[in-house]
């Protein structure tokens, strides 16, 4: 309900604000360029995007917005650049595409921050606030709307700032923060006064009255919520005064009459409420406006009758509303009545009226029965949906418990990871430190064998630290979605040969390594990134060698590398006879920092990095659990071409 109310209030003001903003900003910016008026071109492109947004044509809006942004950047039309970006992000918000809207808002904020553009930063914060507001998180929405006001440049076009004030007041009112709402309204009024009060010639300022009209409408809603009816009435008087400066636009006058009717009804002055409503209906009818204005006025009339428990007139008003909705013309009924007057004498007409009275009474009785049935049905529906809501709450609570358990598990894995990294770094450092002390100790003479052993240990542990640092750098890039460039055309077998050479797995003590290449792959060329593909396969081979047997056991086992084709992909299958992976952990092991058995050395990031590289090359890494009773089989797939 909060979300629906928030959206309803926002829609009330968006149309006026966008129109006013576009007109004033167009006038303001068009004077900046004399030779070629790029501002008018940017404005026209913006209006097209705005049209897509109003009609909810999302596909065209999403596809065309980048072109408009490019045009505005090339011609430095920053006002329309950020306004266009903002309207796209807000359209995504209204269509509940919150993640996309938030991503656009953050990109907009980063862009504006680099350019030191306060207007762009303000609109980005406005979109973020709107996302939270539509999702119902009004407190966070308030924070971001206030940030938007804080960074909004004083010399920038002011209609968007008025828009932000309107949103902010709506959120504060939803939260029931009366003092903060009142303070924000006062701040808004002071801002308007600073722009207009010094200039007594209102005709020189476009839309002078519209801005104050909008302010006092918002002020009215607040005072009404506080049940300060005297102030609310004064607000409407002020709104009427400023609307008169704009020539008493018919739609605004009808809005004011509707608000006055609601205020009178709330104060139980039903006669006055109906009088205002009569004026609104007459104006809607005489002005030739579309049926929606007349229907809204009729809906207000129904509410007034219901509040004073005049159900008969409420039913008649509802009948009028239904006739309007179905596009039925009242003149037809009048014409039929005239025919009756011509055909029947006065007595017969009275008899007919008596008959109609009885029929109306029966209809009214049936209506009461229908209302009672609707009330019972409504209570049933309310109970049903309340029960469903309780069930959804229970499901959400269970999901929250699971998420909390996962968060605790992630925290534990990160802690283990840090401890493991510390151990992995500390051990080779101790070895290097020890050999360094021996070599540098005065008077110590070493034979050639000892020197060679020292050199080997120093080189081995130096490489161990370097490898660990490289893995850490790769981990920082593992969550990236950036596609790795594929500009190398190489034999598929070269990737396998290079990975075997880099890992030296065929020379590992206690490891029986074999490899085989299918006939249809032996001369196949891949278009890929040789270094990245080799690195992914090397990590998988290292993983297979590491988990052949349990720690401190002398006997190891076998590792087999097979290269074959599967459609348009090359498969590198690494199979080992090691401890294996439980089938239920087939995806878990690819998460960062995951180690199923903490007795083994390692950091828990190798498989995560391998999968990330493979996917950014257009392929993937999976654990093949089919028909596996011991050991593991990891499969790296790479596309044969860029287009695969």
Buried (B, 14 or more C-beta within 10 A) or exposed (E): EBBEEBBEBBEBBBEBBBBBBBBBBBEBBBEEBEEEBBBBBBBEBBBBBBEBBEEEEBEBBBEBBEEBBEBBEEBEBBBBBBBBBBBBBBBBBBEEBBEBBBEBBBEBBEBBBEBEBBBBBBBBBBBBBBBBBBBEBBEBBBBBBBBBBEBBBEEBBBBBBBBBBBBBBBBBBBBEBEEBBBEBBEEBBEBBEEBBEEEEEBEEEBBBBBBBBBBBBBBBBBBBEBEEBEBBBBBBEBBBEBBBBBEEBBEBBBBBBBBBBBBBBBBEBBEBBBBBBBBBBBBBEEEEBEEEBBBBBBBBBBBBBBBBEBBEBBBBBBEBBEBBEEEEEEEEEEEEEEEEEEEEEEEEEEEEEEEEEEEBEEEEEEBEEEEEEEEEEEEEEEEEEEEEEEEEEEEEEEEEEEEEEEEEEBEEBEEBBEEBBEEBBEBBEEBBEEBEEEBEEEEEEEEEEEEEEBEEBBEEBEEBBEEBEEBBEBBEEBEEEEEBEBEBEBBBBBBBBBBBEBBEBBEBEEBEBEBEBBEEBEEBEBBBBBEBBBBBBBBBBBBBBBBBBEEEEEEBBBBBBBBBBEEEBBBBBBBBBBBBBEEEEBEEBBBBBBBBEEEBEBBBBBBBBBBBBBBBBBBEBBBBBEEBEEBBBBBBBBBBEEEB
